[in-house]
Amino acid sequence: MGRLQDLSNLLLAISALIGSISAFYQIIAKTKHNAPPDKSDMSVDDIQNKIKKLQKKLKEDKHD
């Protein structure tokens, strides 16, 4: 009877561990989903505008 109780406790501990890991990953996934866009995530328009600004600055630096 003692072995059955030990096995039951082990299964309960394993299920609690799996549940906590699952909750942890759900929190991580939700955080990533709701996170604001990173500075490195730029759209094509943003990149084109950045290139134009840098080209303009380069031309100004050449003339100075």
C-alpha positions in Angstrom: 0.0 0.0 0.0 2.9 2.3 0.7 4.3 1.9 -2.8 0.9 2.9 -4.3 0.9 6.0 -2.2 4.4 6.9 -3.2 3.5 6.4 -6.9 0.4 8.6 -6.4 2.5 11.3 -4.8 5.0 11.1 -7.6 2.3 11.4 -10.3 0.8 14.4 -8.5 4.2 16.1 -8.3 4.9 15.5 -12.0 1.5 16.8 -13.0 2.0 19.9 -10.8 5.4 20.5 -12.5 3.9 20.1 -16.0 1.1 22.5 -15.1 3.6 25.1 -13.8 5.8 24.8 -16.9 2.7 25.1 -19.1 1.6 28.3 -17.3 5.1 29.7 -17.5 5.2 29.2 -21.3 1.7 30.7 -21.7 2.9 33.9 -19.9 6.0 34.1 -22.1 3.9 33.7 -25.3 1.4 36.3 -24.1 4.2 38.7 -23.2 5.8 38.3 -26.7 2.4 38.7 -28.4 1.6 42.0 -26.5 5.1 43.4 -26.7 5.6 46.6 -28.6 7.6 46.3 -31.8 11.3 46.3 -31.3 13.5 49.1 -32.6 15.1 46.6 -35.0 11.7 45.6 -36.5 11.4 48.4 -39.0 9.0 48.5 -42.0 10.1 49.0 -45.5 9.0 52.7 -45.4 10.9 53.3 -42.2 14.0 51.8 -43.8 13.6 53.9 -47.0 13.2 57.1 -44.9 16.2 56.2 -42.9 18.3 55.7 -46.1 17.1 59.0 -47.5 18.0 60.8 -44.3 21.5 59.3 -44.2 22.0 60.1 -47.9 21.0 63.7 -47.2 23.3 63.9 -44.2 26.2 62.4 -46.3 25.7 65.0 -49.0 25.6 67.8 -46.4 28.8 66.5 -44.8 30.5 66.3 -48.2 29.7 70.0 -48.9 31.0 71.1 -45.5 
